[in-house]
Amino acid sequence: MVAASEMELAILKCSKLIALHSITKSPERKPNTSERYKKFASKGEYNNWIDDSYILMGQASYYNQDYHRANENFNYVIRKFTDSPNRYVAYLWMAKTYIETGENDKALEIFKLLERDGGFPKSAKKDLNIAQAHYYMKNNQLDDAISHLKTALQSHFP
């Protein structure tokens, strides 16, 4: 792969960012009992860039065709950053890795999960439809793929 060295460099830089800038120590308890403070104090990571770094490492691994390592990164984001909107990005990319590794049942499960999720951002609907079209093209179901591509285009050009 031509871009393999650039992808490895991206992974290295993200790993360095995580190692140097991750903040997992909880703040000292204050006598504040508001729900907002409780939610903040219970976070496992206090740097907002860490989940982005894991996503980027997963995407770089995906492009390097290291799907196992990519899935590990996406799964980590899903498990550790449950309130982050990046978990939807992680789910989409995880479905893409499952498509590439031939684990179509798992990819389909993720698509169903995301379609049922009421919190799924409208801005990511286009990406979801593109990923689903990819799934159907890989499985030679071209009519379904065309349907999802049309939906993606309609959401892009309302």
Secondary structure, DSSP 8 states (H G I E B T S, - for coil): -TTHHHHHHHHHHHHHHHHHH---S-----S---HHHHHHHT-S---TTHHHHHHHHHHHHHHTT-HHHHHHHHHHHHHH-TTSTHHHHHHHHHHHHHHHTT-HHHHHHHHHHHHH-TT--GGGHHHHHHHHHHHHHHTT-HHHHHHHHHHHHHHH--
